[in-house]
Amino acid sequence: MADESQVFPDMNFEDLNDIDQFEGMPSEQKWTYMIDFEKRRLLLDEDGRPKKTETYEEYLIQICTMILNTERFQYVIYDGEIGVEKSEWPAWEDLEIKRDIEEALEVHSEIVKAEVLAMERAENKMHISVRLTGLSGMVETEVEVLGTG
């Protein structure tokens, strides 16, 4: 446990120069932090540290959920290829939404193919069933996209 009198944790930035290695890392070894998108916060492990994905399938699901819950063009840190135009979905036909979702997911370098299997509108949410084919595996998942109406 960290010293409670210490405001900021000790950080080790030695690995910062190794960021380029992530691009060359085998797909099945890639990970990301797990996010609770409904509460808009990182999931924490039993030690209070941000939880990482443990499998390639979890990695794909987190990437998918992040992309589908990110409004395209809203955040300066992302270019125009990241996210979906979910604020426009209420006026769109289901076919247009499906195309927006699949195109947004397939932009990610790890996702080879995305296929929307089902969609259901519910108030300001969209329940989406999607099949993701990644470079090292395939997964089907259900994603709830908030703020769609």
C-alpha positions in Angstrom: 0.0 0.0 0.0 1.2 3.5 -0.8 2.4 5.9 1.9 -0.8 7.9 2.8 1.2 11.1 3.5 2.4 11.1 -0.1 0.0 13.0 -2.4 1.4 11.8 -5.7 2.6 8.3 -6.4 6.2 7.6 -7.4 6.2 7.2 -11.2 8.7 5.2 -13.2 9.0 6.7 -16.7 11.8 4.5 -17.9 9.3 2.5 -20.0 8.1 5.6 -21.9 10.8 5.1 -24.5 9.4 1.6 -25.2 6.0 2.9 -26.5 7.0 2.1 -30.1 7.3 -1.6 -29.0 3.5 -1.7 -28.6 3.0 -1.4 -32.3 5.2 -4.4 -32.9 3.7 -6.4 -30.0 1.9 -9.6 -31.0 -1.8 -8.9 -31.0 -2.6 -11.5 -28.4 -0.4 -9.7 -25.9 -2.0 -6.3 -26.3 -4.0 -4.9 -23.4 -5.8 -1.7 -22.4 -7.3 -0.4 -19.2 -10.9 -1.5 -18.4 -13.5 1.3 -18.2 -17.0 1.3 -16.7 -18.6 3.5 -19.4 -21.9 3.9 -17.6 -20.1 5.4 -14.5 -17.4 7.0 -16.7 -14.5 5.7 -14.6 -11.7 3.2 -14.7 -12.3 -0.2 -13.1 -9.9 -0.9 -10.2 -8.4 -4.2 -9.1 -8.3 -5.4 -5.5 -5.2 -3.2 -4.8 -7.0 -0.1 -6.1 -4.9 0.1 -9.3 -6.5 0.5 -12.8 -7.5 -2.9 -14.0 -6.1 -4.2 -17.3 -7.6 -6.5 -19.8 -6.4 -10.1 -19.3 -7.3 -11.7 -22.7 -7.3 -10.6 -26.3 -11.1 -10.9 -26.3 -11.4 -8.5 -23.4 -9.1 -6.2 -25.2 -11.3 -6.2 -28.4 -14.5 -5.6 -26.3 -12.9 -2.6 -24.5 -11.8 -1.1 -27.8 -15.2 -1.7 -29.3 -17.0 -0.2 -26.3 -14.7 2.8 -26.2 -15.2 3.6 -29.9 -19.0 3.2 -29.8 -19.3 5.4 -26.7 -17.1 8.2 -28.2 -18.7 10.9 -30.2 -16.7 11.6 -33.4 -15.2 15.1 -33.6 -16.0 15.9 -30.0 -12.6 15.3 -28.4 -9.4 17.1 -29.5 -7.2 14.2 -28.5 -8.8 12.0 -31.1 -8.7 12.5 -34.9 -11.9 12.5 -37.0 -11.6 8.7 -37.5 -12.2 7.8 -33.8 -15.7 7.3 -32.6 -19.2 7.3 -34.1 -21.7 10.1 -34.9 -24.2 8.9 -32.2 -25.7 12.4 -31.7 -27.0 12.1 -35.3 -28.4 8.5 -34.9 -31.9 9.6 -33.8 -32.5 11.0 -37.3 -30.8 8.1 -39.1 -32.2 4.9 -40.5 -30.9 1.7 -38.9 -28.9 0.8 -42.0 -27.0 4.1 -41.7 -26.2 3.5 -38.0 -25.0 0.0 -38.8 -22.7 1.4 -41.5 -21.4 4.1 -39.1 -20.7 1.5 -36.4 -18.9 -1.0 -38.7 -16.8 1.7 -40.4 -15.8 3.2 -37.0 -14.7 -0.1 -35.6 -12.8 -1.2 -38.7 -10.7 1.9 -38.6 -8.9 0.5 -35.5 -5.7 -1.3 -36.6 -6.5 -4.4 -34.6 -10.0 -4.9 -36.0 -10.1 -6.6 -39.4 -13.9 -6.9 -39.6 -16.9 -5.7 -37.6 -20.4 -6.9 -38.1 -23.5 -5.5 -36.4 -25.7 -8.5 -35.6 -28.6 -6.7 -33.9 -29.5 -3.2 -32.7 -32.3 -2.0 -30.4 -33.1 1.6 -29.6 -34.3 2.3 -26.0 -34.8 5.9 -24.9 -31.4 7.6 -25.1 -29.5 4.3 -25.4 -28.8 1.8 -28.1 -28.2 -1.9 -27.4 -25.9 -3.3 -30.0 -24.8 -6.9 -30.7 -21.6 -7.0 -32.7 -19.1 -9.6 -33.9 -15.5 -8.5 -34.1 -12.8 -10.2 -36.0 -9.4 -9.1 -34.8 -5.9 -10.0 -36.0 -5.7 -12.7 -33.4 -9.2 -13.8 -32.7 -12.9 -13.2 -32.8 -15.5 -12.2 -30.2 -19.2 -11.5 -30.1 -20.3 -8.9 -27.6 -23.3 -6.8 -26.5 -22.6 -3.0 -26.1 -24.8 -0.4 -24.6 -24.2 3.0 -26.2 -25.3 5.9 -24.1 -26.5 9.3 -25.3 -28.0 8.4 -28.6 -31.1 10.5 -28.4 
